[in-house]
Amino acid sequence: MASRTKLVDFFLALGEEERLKQFQTDPEAAMTAAGLSDEEKVLVRAGDEDRLRKVIGDEPRASGMRFIMSALPKKI
């Protein structure tokens, strides 16, 4: 099962310029470096905000994550 905390941490980290560049250059390596599971990687690759919201639920930091997510490509 996907970890909402790990996903939020991953997206918030993309707010740092270096991590965002790494993600833009090699999304797979960035997701692996962040320790995302295969299931979490599928969610990120799909870019399906509704599915991500369901996993993340009421995580307190989710609003910051959604802002960063909105700036990324919809599908990787």
PDB file of N, CA, C and O in Angstrom:
ATOM      1  N   MET A   1       0.841  -1.187   0.000  1.00  0.00           N
ATOM      2  CA  MET A   1       0.000   0.000   0.000  1.00  0.00           C
ATOM      3  C   MET A   1       0.885   1.249   0.000  1.00  0.00           C
ATOM      4  O   MET A   1       1.896   1.310   0.700  1.00  0.00           O
ATOM      5  N   ALA A   2       0.492   2.228  -0.786  1.00  0.00           N
ATOM      6  CA  ALA A   2       1.255   3.473  -0.900  1.00  0.00           C
ATOM      7  C   ALA A   2       1.240   4.235   0.423  1.00  0.00           C
ATOM      8  O   ALA A   2       0.237   4.255   1.136  1.00  0.00           O
ATOM      9  N   SER A   3       2.359   4.850   0.727  1.00  0.00           N
ATOM     10  CA  SER A   3       2.490   5.631   1.956  1.00  0.00           C
ATOM     11  C   SER A   3       2.195   7.099   1.671  1.00  0.00           C
ATOM     12  O   SER A   3       2.902   7.745   0.898  1.00  0.00           O
ATOM     13  N   ARG A   4       1.159   7.610   2.291  1.00  0.00           N
ATOM     14  CA  ARG A   4       0.804   9.007   2.030  1.00  0.00           C
ATOM     15  C   ARG A   4       1.909   9.945   2.489  1.00  0.00           C
ATOM     16  O   ARG A   4       2.187  10.942   1.822  1.00  0.00           O
ATOM     17  N   THR A   5       2.544   9.641   3.619  1.00  0.00           N
ATOM     18  CA  THR A   5       3.612  10.507   4.118  1.00  0.00           C
ATOM     19  C   THR A   5       4.783  10.535   3.147  1.00  0.00           C
ATOM     20  O   THR A   5       5.332  11.600   2.866  1.00  0.00           O
ATOM     21  N   LYS A   6       5.169   9.370   2.633  1.00  0.00           N
ATOM     22  CA  LYS A   6       6.297   9.301   1.712  1.00  0.00           C
ATOM     23  C   LYS A   6       5.992  10.065   0.417  1.00  0.00           C
ATOM     24  O   LYS A   6       6.863  10.752  -0.116  1.00  0.00           O
ATOM     25  N   LEU A   7       4.774   9.949  -0.081  1.00  0.00           N
ATOM     26  CA  LEU A   7       4.396  10.673  -1.298  1.00  0.00           C
ATOM     27  C   LEU A   7       4.412  12.180  -1.076  1.00  0.00           C
ATOM     28  O   LEU A   7       4.913  12.928  -1.916  1.00  0.00           O
ATOM     29  N   VAL A   8       3.872  12.622   0.040  1.00  0.00           N
ATOM     30  CA  VAL A   8       3.873  14.058   0.335  1.00  0.00           C
ATOM     31  C   VAL A   8       5.308  14.551   0.485  1.00  0.00           C
ATOM     32  O   VAL A   8       5.657  15.602  -0.053  1.00  0.00           O
ATOM     33  N   ASP A   9       6.140  13.810   1.204  1.00  0.00           N
ATOM     34  CA  ASP A   9       7.552  14.186   1.342  1.00  0.00           C
ATOM     35  C   ASP A   9       8.215  14.308  -0.024  1.00  0.00           C
ATOM     36  O   ASP A   9       8.967  15.250  -0.274  1.00  0.00           O
ATOM     37  N   PHE A  10       7.935  13.353  -0.905  1.00  0.00           N
ATOM     38  CA  PHE A  10       8.526  13.362  -2.246  1.00  0.00           C
ATOM     39  C   PHE A  10       8.123  14.624  -3.003  1.00  0.00           C
ATOM     40  O   PHE A  10       8.981  15.320  -3.547  1.00  0.00           O
ATOM     41  N   PHE A  11       6.830  14.921  -3.042  1.00  0.00           N
ATOM     42  CA  PHE A  11       6.378  16.097  -3.790  1.00  0.00           C
ATOM     43  C   PHE A  11       6.875  17.396  -3.168  1.00  0.00           C
ATOM     44  O   PHE A  11       7.243  18.321  -3.892  1.00  0.00           O
ATOM     45  N   LEU A  12       6.893  17.482  -1.856  1.00  0.00           N
ATOM     46  CA  LEU A  12       7.400  18.699  -1.211  1.00  0.00           C
ATOM     47  C   LEU A  12       8.887  18.885  -1.489  1.00  0.00           C
ATOM     48  O   LEU A  12       9.350  20.016  -1.639  1.00  0.00           O
ATOM     49  N   ALA A  13       9.633  17.796  -1.560  1.00  0.00           N
ATOM     50  CA  ALA A  13      11.064  17.885  -1.873  1.00  0.00           C
ATOM     51  C   ALA A  13      11.284  18.445  -3.274  1.00  0.00           C
ATOM     52  O   ALA A  13      12.318  19.059  -3.541  1.00  0.00           O
ATOM     53  N   LEU A  14      10.325  18.239  -4.168  1.00  0.00           N
ATOM     54  CA  LEU A  14      10.452  18.783  -5.523  1.00  0.00           C
ATOM     55  C   LEU A  14      10.372  20.308  -5.526  1.00  0.00           C
ATOM     56  O   LEU A  14      10.630  20.939  -6.551  1.00  0.00           O
ATOM     57  N   GLY A  15      10.023  20.890  -4.406  1.00  0.00           N
ATOM     58  CA  GLY A  15      10.057  22.343  -4.266  1.00  0.00           C
ATOM     59  C   GLY A  15      11.481  22.877  -4.172  1.00  0.00           C
ATOM     60  O   GLY A  15      11.705  24.081  -4.298  1.00  0.00           O
ATOM     61  N   GLU A  16      12.442  21.983  -3.952  1.00  0.00           N
ATOM     62  CA  GLU A  16      13.854  22.362  -3.932  1.00  0.00           C
ATOM     63  C   GLU A  16      14.385  22.260  -5.360  1.00  0.00           C
ATOM     64  O   GLU A  16      14.194  21.245  -6.030  1.00  0.00           O
ATOM     65  N   GLU A  17      15.044  23.308  -5.814  1.00  0.00           N
ATOM     66  CA  GLU A  17      15.477  23.393  -7.210  1.00  0.00           C
ATOM     67  C   GLU A  17      16.293  22.184  -7.665  1.00  0.00           C
ATOM     68  O   GLU A  17      16.061  21.658  -8.754  1.00  0.00           O
ATOM     69  N   GLU A  18      17.235  21.744  -6.854  1.00  0.00           N
ATOM     70  CA  GLU A  18      18.092  20.620  -7.252  1.00  0.00           C
ATOM     71  C   GLU A  18      17.295  19.327  -7.416  1.00  0.00           C
ATOM     72  O   GLU A  18      17.514  18.569  -8.360  1.00  0.00           O
ATOM     73  N   ARG A  19      16.384  19.087  -6.504  1.00  0.00           N
ATOM     74  CA  ARG A  19      15.572  17.860  -6.601  1.00  0.00           C
ATOM     75  C   ARG A  19      14.616  17.922  -7.783  1.00  0.00           C
ATOM     76  O   ARG A  19      14.362  16.910  -8.437  1.00  0.00           O
ATOM     77  N   LEU A  20      14.092  19.099  -8.051  1.00  0.00           N
ATOM     78  CA  LEU A  20      13.215  19.246  -9.206  1.00  0.00           C
ATOM     79  C   LEU A  20      13.988  18.986 -10.493  1.00  0.00           C
ATOM     80  O   LEU A  20      13.485  18.305 -11.386  1.00  0.00           O
ATOM     81  N   LYS A  21      15.200  19.518 -10.600  1.00  0.00           N
ATOM     82  CA  LYS A  21      16.027  19.280 -11.790  1.00  0.00           C
ATOM     83  C   LYS A  21      16.315  17.794 -11.953  1.00  0.00           C
ATOM     84  O   LYS A  21      16.259  17.263 -13.063  1.00  0.00           O
ATOM     85  N   GLN A  22      16.625  17.124 -10.842  1.00  0.00           N
ATOM     86  CA  GLN A  22      16.879  15.684 -10.912  1.00  0.00           C
ATOM     87  C   GLN A  22      15.638  14.958 -11.420  1.00  0.00           C
ATOM     88  O   GLN A  22      15.736  14.068 -12.264  1.00  0.00           O
ATOM     89  N   PHE A  23      14.484  15.336 -10.909  1.00  0.00           N
ATOM     90  CA  PHE A  23      13.238  14.696 -11.324  1.00  0.00           C
ATOM     91  C   PHE A  23      12.968  14.952 -12.800  1.00  0.00           C
ATOM     92  O   PHE A  23      12.551  14.045 -13.521  1.00  0.00           O
ATOM     93  N   GLN A  24      13.200  16.176 -13.254  1.00  0.00           N
ATOM     94  CA  GLN A  24      12.962  16.507 -14.657  1.00  0.00           C
ATOM     95  C   GLN A  24      13.928  15.763 -15.575  1.00  0.00           C
ATOM     96  O   GLN A  24      13.563  15.385 -16.688  1.00  0.00           O
ATOM     97  N   THR A  25      15.152  15.552 -15.114  1.00  0.00           N
ATOM     98  CA  THR A  25      16.168  14.869 -15.909  1.00  0.00           C
ATOM     99  C   THR A  25      15.951  13.361 -15.926  1.00  0.00           C
ATOM    100  O   THR A  25      16.046  12.727 -16.977  1.00  0.00           O
ATOM    101  N   ASP A  26      15.660  12.792 -14.767  1.00  0.00           N
ATOM    102  CA  ASP A  26      15.506  11.340 -14.648  1.00  0.00           C
ATOM    103  C   ASP A  26      14.483  11.022 -13.560  1.00  0.00           C
ATOM    104  O   ASP A  26      14.847  10.760 -12.414  1.00  0.00           O
ATOM    105  N   PRO A  27      13.198  11.046 -13.927  1.00  0.00           N
ATOM    106  CA  PRO A  27      12.152  10.810 -12.928  1.00  0.00           C
ATOM    107  C   PRO A  27      12.309   9.488 -12.178  1.00  0.00           C
ATOM    108  O   PRO A  27      12.078   9.425 -10.970  1.00  0.00           O
ATOM    109  N   GLU A  28      12.699   8.438 -12.890  1.00  0.00           N
ATOM    110  CA  GLU A  28      12.845   7.129 -12.240  1.00  0.00           C
ATOM    111  C   GLU A  28      13.907   7.163 -11.149  1.00  0.00           C
ATOM    112  O   GLU A  28      13.695   6.656 -10.047  1.00  0.00           O
ATOM    113  N   ALA A  29      15.052   7.765 -11.463  1.00  0.00           N
ATOM    114  CA  ALA A  29      16.131   7.852 -10.474  1.00  0.00           C
ATOM    115  C   ALA A  29      15.703   8.695  -9.278  1.00  0.00           C
ATOM    116  O   ALA A  29      16.030   8.366  -8.138  1.00  0.00           O
ATOM    117  N   ALA A  30      14.980   9.771  -9.529  1.00  0.00           N
ATOM    118  CA  ALA A  30      14.520  10.640  -8.445  1.00  0.00           C
ATOM    119  C   ALA A  30      13.541   9.904  -7.537  1.00  0.00           C
ATOM    120  O   ALA A  30      13.602  10.034  -6.314  1.00  0.00           O
ATOM    121  N   MET A  31      12.642   9.135  -8.139  1.00  0.00           N
ATOM    122  CA  MET A  31      11.672   8.390  -7.336  1.00  0.00           C
ATOM    123  C   MET A  31      12.352   7.281  -6.540  1.00  0.00           C
ATOM    124  O   MET A  31      11.994   7.028  -5.390  1.00  0.00           O
ATOM    125  N   THR A  32      13.330   6.621  -7.152  1.00  0.00           N
ATOM    126  CA  THR A  32      14.073   5.571  -6.458  1.00  0.00           C
ATOM    127  C   THR A  32      14.877   6.161  -5.303  1.00  0.00           C
ATOM    128  O   THR A  32      14.895   5.605  -4.205  1.00  0.00           O
ATOM    129  N   ALA A  33      15.540   7.288  -5.555  1.00  0.00           N
ATOM    130  CA  ALA A  33      16.333   7.948  -4.511  1.00  0.00           C
ATOM    131  C   ALA A  33      15.453   8.367  -3.332  1.00  0.00           C
ATOM    132  O   ALA A  33      15.907   8.386  -2.188  1.00  0.00           O
ATOM    133  N   ALA A  34      14.206   8.700  -3.615  1.00  0.00           N
ATOM    134  CA  ALA A  34      13.277   9.099  -2.557  1.00  0.00           C
ATOM    135  C   ALA A  34      12.705   7.896  -1.813  1.00  0.00           C
ATOM    136  O   ALA A  34      11.995   8.055  -0.821  1.00  0.00           O
ATOM    137  N   GLY A  35      13.015   6.696  -2.294  1.00  0.00           N
ATOM    138  CA  GLY A  35      12.543   5.493  -1.625  1.00  0.00           C
ATOM    139  C   GLY A  35      11.100   5.132  -1.918  1.00  0.00           C
ATOM    140  O   GLY A  35      10.471   4.407  -1.147  1.00  0.00           O
ATOM    141  N   LEU A  36      10.561   5.638  -3.046  1.00  0.00           N
ATOM    142  CA  LEU A  36       9.178   5.311  -3.380  1.00  0.00           C
ATOM    143  C   LEU A  36       9.062   3.845  -3.785  1.00  0.00           C
ATOM    144  O   LEU A  36       9.949   3.301  -4.442  1.00  0.00           O
ATOM    145  N   SER A  37       7.976   3.224  -3.393  1.00  0.00           N
ATOM    146  CA  SER A  37       7.704   1.837  -3.773  1.00  0.00           C
ATOM    147  C   SER A  37       7.259   1.802  -5.233  1.00  0.00           C
ATOM    148  O   SER A  37       6.989   2.843  -5.831  1.00  0.00           O
ATOM    149  N   ASP A  38       7.185   0.605  -5.799  1.00  0.00           N
ATOM    150  CA  ASP A  38       6.708   0.477  -7.180  1.00  0.00           C
ATOM    151  C   ASP A  38       5.296   1.038  -7.313  1.00  0.00           C
ATOM    152  O   ASP A  38       4.981   1.707  -8.297  1.00  0.00           O
ATOM    153  N   GLU A  39       4.453   0.771  -6.331  1.00  0.00           N
ATOM    154  CA  GLU A  39       3.074   1.276  -6.354  1.00  0.00           C
ATOM    155  C   GLU A  39       3.050   2.810  -6.325  1.00  0.00           C
ATOM    156  O   GLU A  39       2.270   3.437  -7.041  1.00  0.00           O
ATOM    157  N   GLU A  40       3.894   3.396  -5.506  1.00  0.00           N
ATOM    158  CA  GLU A  40       3.959   4.862  -5.418  1.00  0.00           C
ATOM    159  C   GLU A  40       4.481   5.459  -6.724  1.00  0.00           C
ATOM    160  O   GLU A  40       4.007   6.505  -7.168  1.00  0.00           O
ATOM    161  N   LYS A  41       5.453   4.793  -7.332  1.00  0.00           N
ATOM    162  CA  LYS A  41       5.982   5.264  -8.618  1.00  0.00           C
ATOM    163  C   LYS A  41       4.902   5.251  -9.692  1.00  0.00           C
ATOM    164  O   LYS A  41       4.820   6.170 -10.508  1.00  0.00           O
ATOM    165  N   VAL A  42       4.076   4.214  -9.694  1.00  0.00           N
ATOM    166  CA  VAL A  42       2.974   4.133 -10.660  1.00  0.00           C
ATOM    167  C   VAL A  42       2.034   5.322 -10.470  1.00  0.00           C
ATOM    168  O   VAL A  42       1.600   5.931 -11.448  1.00  0.00           O
ATOM    169  N   LEU A  43       1.722   5.649  -9.231  1.00  0.00           N
ATOM    170  CA  LEU A  43       0.847   6.792  -8.950  1.00  0.00           C
ATOM    171  C   LEU A  43       1.453   8.097  -9.458  1.00  0.00           C
ATOM    172  O   LEU A  43       0.759   8.915 -10.061  1.00  0.00           O
ATOM    173  N   VAL A  44       2.741   8.289  -9.214  1.00  0.00           N
ATOM    174  CA  VAL A  44       3.410   9.519  -9.655  1.00  0.00           C
ATOM    175  C   VAL A  44       3.450   9.572 -11.176  1.00  0.00           C
ATOM    176  O   VAL A  44       3.136  10.604 -11.768  1.00  0.00           O
ATOM    177  N   ARG A  45       3.836   8.464 -11.814  1.00  0.00           N
ATOM    178  CA  ARG A  45       3.919   8.431 -13.283  1.00  0.00           C
ATOM    179  C   ARG A  45       2.582   8.741 -13.934  1.00  0.00           C
ATOM    180  O   ARG A  45       2.525   9.437 -14.947  1.00  0.00           O
ATOM    181  N   ALA A  46       1.508   8.224 -13.353  1.00  0.00           N
ATOM    182  CA  ALA A  46       0.178   8.405 -13.935  1.00  0.00           C
ATOM    183  C   ALA A  46      -0.268   9.860 -13.878  1.00  0.00           C
ATOM    184  O   ALA A  46      -1.037  10.309 -14.728  1.00  0.00           O
ATOM    185  N   GLY A  47       0.207  10.591 -12.890  1.00  0.00           N
ATOM    186  CA  GLY A  47      -0.177  11.995 -12.763  1.00  0.00           C
ATOM    187  C   GLY A  47      -1.658  12.192 -12.482  1.00  0.00           C
ATOM    188  O   GLY A  47      -2.210  13.255 -12.767  1.00  0.00           O
ATOM    189  N   ASP A  48      -2.299  11.182 -11.930  1.00  0.00           N
ATOM    190  CA  ASP A  48      -3.734  11.225 -11.651  1.00  0.00           C
ATOM    191  C   ASP A  48      -3.959  11.865 -10.279  1.00  0.00           C
ATOM    192  O   ASP A  48      -3.843  11.209  -9.244  1.00  0.00           O
ATOM    193  N   GLU A  49      -4.281  13.147 -10.298  1.00  0.00           N
ATOM    194  CA  GLU A  49      -4.435  13.883  -9.037  1.00  0.00           C
ATOM    195  C   GLU A  49      -5.531  13.305  -8.154  1.00  0.00           C
ATOM    196  O   GLU A  49      -5.398  13.306  -6.930  1.00  0.00           O
ATOM    197  N   ASP A  50      -6.607  12.814  -8.750  1.00  0.00           N
ATOM    198  CA  ASP A  50      -7.692  12.241  -7.949  1.00  0.00           C
ATOM    199  C   ASP A  50      -7.221  11.007  -7.181  1.00  0.00           C
ATOM    200  O   ASP A  50      -7.528  10.854  -5.998  1.00  0.00           O
ATOM    201  N   ARG A  51      -6.479  10.131  -7.852  1.00  0.00           N
ATOM    202  CA  ARG A  51      -5.959   8.938  -7.172  1.00  0.00           C
ATOM    203  C   ARG A  51      -4.969   9.324  -6.081  1.00  0.00           C
ATOM    204  O   ARG A  51      -4.985   8.754  -4.990  1.00  0.00           O
ATOM    205  N   LEU A  52      -4.109  10.291  -6.378  1.00  0.00           N
ATOM    206  CA  LEU A  52      -3.145  10.740  -5.371  1.00  0.00           C
ATOM    207  C   LEU A  52      -3.853  11.334  -4.162  1.00  0.00           C
ATOM    208  O   LEU A  52      -3.455  11.083  -3.025  1.00  0.00           O
ATOM    209  N   ARG A  53      -4.888  12.112  -4.397  1.00  0.00           N
ATOM    210  CA  ARG A  53      -5.649  12.701  -3.279  1.00  0.00           C
ATOM    211  C   ARG A  53      -6.273  11.617  -2.403  1.00  0.00           C
ATOM    212  O   ARG A  53      -6.309  11.742  -1.179  1.00  0.00           O
ATOM    213  N   LYS A  54      -6.763  10.548  -3.042  1.00  0.00           N
ATOM    214  CA  LYS A  54      -7.362   9.449  -2.273  1.00  0.00           C
ATOM    215  C   LYS A  54      -6.323   8.787  -1.374  1.00  0.00           C
ATOM    216  O   LYS A  54      -6.617   8.437  -0.231  1.00  0.00           O
ATOM    217  N   VAL A  55      -5.115   8.619  -1.889  1.00  0.00           N
ATOM    218  CA  VAL A  55      -4.050   7.998  -1.095  1.00  0.00           C
ATOM    219  C   VAL A  55      -3.605   8.934   0.021  1.00  0.00           C
ATOM    220  O   VAL A  55      -3.402   8.507   1.157  1.00  0.00           O
ATOM    221  N   ILE A  56      -3.457  10.206  -0.310  1.00  0.00           N
ATOM    222  CA  ILE A  56      -2.921  11.176   0.641  1.00  0.00           C
ATOM    223  C   ILE A  56      -3.937  11.532   1.719  1.00  0.00           C
ATOM    224  O   ILE A  56      -3.573  11.745   2.875  1.00  0.00           O
ATOM    225  N   GLY A  57      -5.184  11.596   1.347  1.00  0.00           N
ATOM    226  CA  GLY A  57      -6.237  11.871   2.311  1.00  0.00           C
ATOM    227  C   GLY A  57      -6.049  13.187   3.040  1.00  0.00           C
ATOM    228  O   GLY A  57      -5.898  14.234   2.410  1.00  0.00           O
ATOM    229  N   ASP A  58      -6.058  13.140   4.366  1.00  0.00           N
ATOM    230  CA  ASP A  58      -6.028  14.357   5.177  1.00  0.00           C
ATOM    231  C   ASP A  58      -4.630  14.701   5.685  1.00  0.00           C
ATOM    232  O   ASP A  58      -4.493  15.391   6.695  1.00  0.00           O
ATOM    233  N   GLU A  59      -3.604  14.234   5.004  1.00  0.00           N
ATOM    234  CA  GLU A  59      -2.217  14.576   5.383  1.00  0.00           C
ATOM    235  C   GLU A  59      -2.116  16.098   5.511  1.00  0.00           C
ATOM    236  O   GLU A  59      -2.438  16.808   4.559  1.00  0.00           O
ATOM    237  N   PRO A  60      -1.677  16.616   6.663  1.00  0.00           N
ATOM    238  CA  PRO A  60      -1.653  18.061   6.910  1.00  0.00           C
ATOM    239  C   PRO A  60      -0.846  18.882   5.897  1.00  0.00           C
ATOM    240  O   PRO A  60      -1.168  20.045   5.654  1.00  0.00           O
ATOM    241  N   ARG A  61       0.180  18.301   5.314  1.00  0.00           N
ATOM    242  CA  ARG A  61       1.020  19.063   4.382  1.00  0.00           C
ATOM    243  C   ARG A  61       0.581  18.914   2.931  1.00  0.00           C
ATOM    244  O   ARG A  61       1.287  19.357   2.026  1.00  0.00           O
ATOM    245  N   ALA A  62      -0.561  18.304   2.700  1.00  0.00           N
ATOM    246  CA  ALA A  62      -0.997  17.996   1.343  1.00  0.00           C
ATOM    247  C   ALA A  62      -1.224  19.232   0.483  1.00  0.00           C
ATOM    248  O   ALA A  62      -1.044  19.160  -0.733  1.00  0.00           O
ATOM    249  N   SER A  63      -1.609  20.352   1.062  1.00  0.00           N
ATOM    250  CA  SER A  63      -1.866  21.539   0.240  1.00  0.00           C
ATOM    251  C   SER A  63      -0.590  22.013  -0.447  1.00  0.00           C
ATOM    252  O   SER A  63      -0.631  22.418  -1.608  1.00  0.00           O
ATOM    253  N   GLY A  64       0.543  21.968   0.254  1.00  0.00           N
ATOM    254  CA  GLY A  64       1.816  22.335  -0.366  1.00  0.00           C
ATOM    255  C   GLY A  64       2.200  21.364  -1.456  1.00  0.00           C
ATOM    256  O   GLY A  64       2.746  21.759  -2.487  1.00  0.00           O
ATOM    257  N   MET A  65       1.916  20.091  -1.230  1.00  0.00           N
ATOM    258  CA  MET A  65       2.212  19.071  -2.221  1.00  0.00           C
ATOM    259  C   MET A  65       1.385  19.280  -3.478  1.00  0.00           C
ATOM    260  O   MET A  65       1.897  19.142  -4.589  1.00  0.00           O
ATOM    261  N   ARG A  66       0.122  19.609  -3.314  1.00  0.00           N
ATOM    262  CA  ARG A  66      -0.757  19.814  -4.476  1.00  0.00           C
ATOM    263  C   ARG A  66      -0.291  20.991  -5.320  1.00  0.00           C
ATOM    264  O   ARG A  66      -0.399  20.956  -6.545  1.00  0.00           O
ATOM    265  N   PHE A  67       0.227  22.033  -4.674  1.00  0.00           N
ATOM    266  CA  PHE A  67       0.743  23.188  -5.410  1.00  0.00           C
ATOM    267  C   PHE A  67       1.910  22.767  -6.291  1.00  0.00           C
ATOM    268  O   PHE A  67       1.963  23.130  -7.466  1.00  0.00           O
ATOM    269  N   ILE A  68       2.837  22.012  -5.740  1.00  0.00           N
ATOM    270  CA  ILE A  68       4.001  21.553  -6.504  1.00  0.00           C
ATOM    271  C   ILE A  68       3.561  20.583  -7.592  1.00  0.00           C
ATOM    272  O   ILE A  68       4.047  20.653  -8.721  1.00  0.00           O
ATOM    273  N   MET A  69       2.652  19.687  -7.262  1.00  0.00           N
ATOM    274  CA  MET A  69       2.159  18.710  -8.221  1.00  0.00           C
ATOM    275  C   MET A  69       1.521  19.387  -9.429  1.00  0.00           C
ATOM    276  O   MET A  69       1.644  18.895 -10.551  1.00  0.00           O
ATOM    277  N   SER A  70       0.848  20.502  -9.211  1.00  0.00           N
ATOM    278  CA  SER A  70       0.166  21.190 -10.310  1.00  0.00           C
ATOM    279  C   SER A  70       1.142  21.749 -11.335  1.00  0.00           C
ATOM    280  O   SER A  70       0.751  22.019 -12.470  1.00  0.00           O
ATOM    281  N   ALA A  71       2.398  21.928 -10.958  1.00  0.00           N
ATOM    282  CA  ALA A  71       3.395  22.470 -11.878  1.00  0.00           C
ATOM    283  C   ALA A  71       4.119  21.385 -12.674  1.00  0.00           C
ATOM    284  O   ALA A  71       4.902  21.696 -13.572  1.00  0.00           O
ATOM    285  N   LEU A  72       3.866  20.131 -12.356  1.00  0.00           N
ATOM    286  CA  LEU A  72       4.553  19.026 -13.025  1.00  0.00           C
ATOM    287  C   LEU A  72       3.749  18.535 -14.224  1.00  0.00           C
ATOM    288  O   LEU A  72       2.549  18.791 -14.318  1.00  0.00           O
ATOM    289  N   PRO A  73       4.416  17.824 -15.146  1.00  0.00           N
ATOM    290  CA  PRO A  73       3.680  17.232 -16.269  1.00  0.00           C
ATOM    291  C   PRO A  73       2.598  16.299 -15.737  1.00  0.00           C
ATOM    292  O   PRO A  73       2.776  15.672 -14.693  1.00  0.00           O
ATOM    293  N   LYS A  74       1.496  16.207 -16.439  1.00  0.00           N
ATOM    294  CA  LYS A  74       0.383  15.381 -15.975  1.00  0.00           C
ATOM    295  C   LYS A  74       0.692  13.895 -16.031  1.00  0.00           C
ATOM    296  O   LYS A  74       0.149  13.123 -15.240  1.00  0.00           O
ATOM    297  N   LYS A  75       1.547  13.485 -16.943  1.00  0.00           N
ATOM    298  CA  LYS A  75       1.889  12.072 -17.046  1.00  0.00           C
ATOM    299  C   LYS A  75       3.362  11.958 -17.377  1.00  0.00           C
ATOM    300  O   LYS A  75       3.872  12.691 -18.224  1.00  0.00           O
ATOM    301  N   ILE A  76       4.045  11.044 -16.713  1.00  0.00           N
ATOM    302  CA  ILE A  76       5.486  10.874 -16.922  1.00  0.00           C
ATOM    303  C   ILE A  76       5.728   9.578 -17.667  1.00  0.00           C
ATOM    304  O   ILE A  76       6.876   9.234 -17.950  1.00  0.00           O
TER     305      ILE A  76
END
